[in-house]
Amino acid sequence: MVQFTAVIEQAGEMGEKTGWSYIIIPPDISTRLKPGFKKSFRVKGKLDAHSITQQALLPIGKGVFMMPLNASLRKAIHKNKGAMLRLKIEEDHTPLQVSAELLECLSDSPKADKKFRALPQSHQMYYSKWIESAKTIQTKAKRISMTIIAMEKNLTYGEMLKLNAQSVNK
């Protein structure tokens, strides 16, 4: 387990990452976590006293990684941009679990199922986490339906959300 302190930063103009809150994992720390590794991987541990699992570290070059901190995570740790954060993390080897309900519904559409299973596991998890974060059964069902339609139309996660936003605003 690696322990260190980092400052929460917020991205300026960084393409799709514009506005993201994150912390930097410097090369000396990333090497201790997963020596020589240059691709995204997941960690578990604690951010201050808050436990985390399956938290992604994204490579940004030269052995430096970033750990995105979404709004729910920032709320849980009660911190935002500029705050110091104590980390105690290690690589998380737990397999990612895709929403069982999504997989069951995908089985009714062979084209969507094939497309979904061809996605990298990290991309499958975008959909799965989004579906599982729904607060109501109705929202969850709508998100599953949107995912299946997106797979049938060969849309990315971002394209699916954009298309849905456009249809809502009409």
Summary of the structure (lengths in Angstrom):
residues: 170
radius of gyration: 17.6
end to end distance: 50.6
largest distance: 50.9
contacts: 435
relative contact order: 0.13
helix: 43%
strand: 26%
